[in-house]
Amino acid sequence: MFNIAMHFEIPVTDMARTTAFYHRVFGIEFELTQIDGNEMALFPLTEGVEGCSGVLAKGESYVPSIDGTRIYLAVSEIERVMATALETGARLLYPVTQVGEGIKVAEFQDLEGNRIALQERWLPAS
């Protein structure tokens, strides 16, 4: 058995601006590459750790949109991440909200116009 989700691609039109935004918001470094004629910025991936691979993707078939599929990125401090995103130019779409025991979510529109969702999970106090 396996998890069906394995990879995501977030469309961008300005790779430099977008990698700078995601670096500031999430504190991550990207590996830049070309795949099939498209510019790609690879999100960090640690083998053997739960999660899927992902990229920022720039190319003819990649069109940023607020509509369509929602991707949830895992964070450990959702309030801080949302505050940094908004300070960096993102637009608030859904405020930090507890949606279940031990789960908070939030959404913002990135500088490219994509809807990006965040999820923080923690173990409730017993």
One Martini backbone bead per residue (centre of mass of N, CA, C, O) as a GRO file, in nm:
protein
  126
    1MET     BB    1   0.100   0.033   0.016
    2PHE     BB    2   0.013   0.381  -0.078
    3ASN     BB    3   0.049   0.703  -0.148
    4ILE     BB    4  -0.080   0.879  -0.415
    5ALA     BB    5   0.064   1.122  -0.341
    6MET     BB    6   0.392   1.263  -0.497
    7HIS     BB    7   0.335   1.543  -0.666
    8PHE     BB    8   0.406   1.897  -0.731
    9GLU     BB    9   0.295   2.199  -0.927
   10ILE     BB   10   0.376   2.543  -0.929
   11PRO     BB   11   0.284   2.806  -1.098
   12VAL     BB   12   0.496   3.040  -1.291
   13THR     BB   13   0.641   3.362  -1.422
   14ASP     BB   14   0.849   3.443  -1.172
   15MET     BB   15   1.108   3.286  -1.040
   16ALA     BB   16   1.266   3.485  -0.864
   17ARG     BB   17   1.030   3.601  -0.699
   18THR     BB   18   0.915   3.325  -0.597
   19THR     BB   19   1.163   3.209  -0.453
   20ALA     BB   20   1.190   3.447  -0.258
   21PHE     BB   21   0.918   3.416  -0.122
   22TYR     BB   22   0.946   3.115  -0.022
   23HIS     BB   23   1.201   3.162   0.136
   24ARG     BB   24   1.086   3.367   0.338
   25VAL     BB   25   0.838   3.203   0.443
   26PHE     BB   26   0.998   2.896   0.475
   27GLY     BB   27   1.321   2.878   0.472
   28ILE     BB   28   1.407   2.786   0.174
   29GLU     BB   29   1.580   2.600  -0.068
   30PHE     BB   30   1.655   2.587  -0.414
   31GLU     BB   31   1.664   2.382  -0.699
   32LEU     BB   32   1.777   2.453  -1.014
   33THR     BB   33   1.608   2.364  -1.330
   34GLN     BB   34   1.561   2.160  -1.625
   35ILE     BB   35   1.245   2.034  -1.768
   36ASP     BB   36   1.135   1.997  -2.069
   37GLY     BB   37   1.185   2.327  -2.104
   38ASN     BB   38   1.150   2.388  -1.795
   39GLU     BB   39   1.135   2.571  -1.520
   40MET     BB   40   1.281   2.464  -1.200
   41ALA     BB   41   1.195   2.452  -0.842
   42LEU     BB   42   1.307   2.260  -0.588
   43PHE     BB   43   1.198   2.124  -0.330
   44PRO     BB   44   1.278   1.999  -0.054
   45LEU     BB   45   1.414   1.655  -0.013
   46THR     BB   46   1.373   1.374   0.207
   47GLU     BB   47   1.464   1.076   0.230
   48GLY     BB   48   1.236   0.880   0.425
   49VAL     BB   49   1.024   1.108   0.435
   50GLU     BB   50   0.734   1.225   0.475
   51GLY     BB   51   0.610   1.295   0.154
   52CYS     BB   52   0.642   1.516  -0.124
   53SER     BB   53   0.715   1.636  -0.417
   54GLY     BB   54   0.827   1.969  -0.550
   55VAL     BB   55   0.745   2.262  -0.762
   56LEU     BB   56   0.843   2.528  -0.942
   57ALA     BB   57   0.675   2.628  -1.256
   58LYS     BB   58   0.807   2.725  -1.586
   59GLY     BB   59   0.575   2.751  -1.861
   60GLU     BB   60   0.343   2.725  -2.102
   61SER     BB   61   0.154   2.515  -1.914
   62TYR     BB   62   0.193   2.734  -1.678
   63VAL     BB   63  -0.089   2.860  -1.481
   64PRO     BB   64  -0.179   3.068  -1.269
   65SER     BB   65  -0.417   3.002  -0.983
   66ILE     BB   66  -0.700   3.018  -0.764
   67ASP     BB   67  -0.805   2.785  -0.910
   68GLY     BB   68  -0.852   2.461  -0.813
   69THR     BB   69  -0.613   2.310  -0.683
   70ARG     BB   70  -0.518   2.218  -0.353
   71ILE     BB   71  -0.237   2.291  -0.157
   72TYR     BB   72  -0.077   2.147   0.128
   73LEU     BB   73   0.141   2.285   0.361
   74ALA     BB   74   0.364   2.200   0.599
   75VAL     BB   75   0.362   2.332   0.936
   76SER     BB   76   0.465   2.450   1.273
   77GLU     BB   77   0.393   2.785   1.235
   78ILE     BB   78   0.124   2.926   1.110
   79GLU     BB   79   0.119   3.220   1.210
   80ARG     BB   80   0.405   3.298   1.114
   81VAL     BB   81   0.376   3.221   0.816
   82MET     BB   82   0.138   3.405   0.751
   83ALA     BB   83   0.267   3.672   0.833
   84THR     BB   84   0.499   3.655   0.630
   85ALA     BB   85   0.332   3.636   0.374
   86LEU     BB   86   0.182   3.910   0.409
   87GLU     BB   87   0.444   4.087   0.436
   88THR     BB   88   0.536   3.974   0.130
   89GLY     BB   89   0.232   4.001  -0.043
   90ALA     BB   90   0.015   3.838   0.035
   91ARG     BB   91  -0.321   3.708   0.028
   92LEU     BB   92  -0.592   3.671   0.212
   93LEU     BB   93  -0.829   3.384   0.223
   94TYR     BB   94  -0.768   3.216   0.505
   95PRO     BB   95  -0.766   3.197   0.817
   96VAL     BB   96  -0.664   3.088   1.096
   97THR     BB   97  -0.798   2.752   1.162
   98GLN     BB   98  -0.966   2.537   1.357
   99VAL     BB   99  -1.077   2.196   1.228
  100GLY     BB  100  -0.956   2.025   1.466
  101GLU     BB  101  -0.796   1.803   1.645
  102GLY     BB  102  -0.479   1.926   1.583
  103ILE     BB  103  -0.592   2.142   1.351
  104LYS     BB  104  -0.460   2.382   1.117
  105VAL     BB  105  -0.565   2.639   0.884
  106ALA     BB  106  -0.467   2.813   0.571
  107GLU     BB  107  -0.484   3.094   0.324
  108PHE     BB  108  -0.310   3.205   0.023
  109GLN     BB  109  -0.198   3.443  -0.212
  110ASP     BB  110   0.037   3.458  -0.416
  111LEU     BB  111   0.229   3.650  -0.637
  112GLU     BB  112   0.100   3.467  -0.887
  113GLY     BB  113  -0.214   3.362  -0.787
  114ASN     BB  114  -0.198   3.130  -0.590
  115ARG     BB  115  -0.339   2.881  -0.400
  116ILE     BB  116  -0.230   2.846  -0.057
  117ALA     BB  117  -0.203   2.592   0.180
  118LEU     BB  118  -0.212   2.531   0.533
  119GLN     BB  119  -0.071   2.291   0.782
  120GLU     BB  120  -0.125   2.214   1.129
  121ARG     BB  121   0.008   1.970   1.353
  122TRP     BB  122  -0.096   1.826   1.672
  123LEU     BB  123  -0.086   1.714   1.993
  124PRO     BB  124  -0.309   1.684   2.211
  125ALA     BB  125  -0.385   1.734   2.516
  126SER     BB  126  -0.451   1.497   2.795
   0.00000   0.00000   0.00000
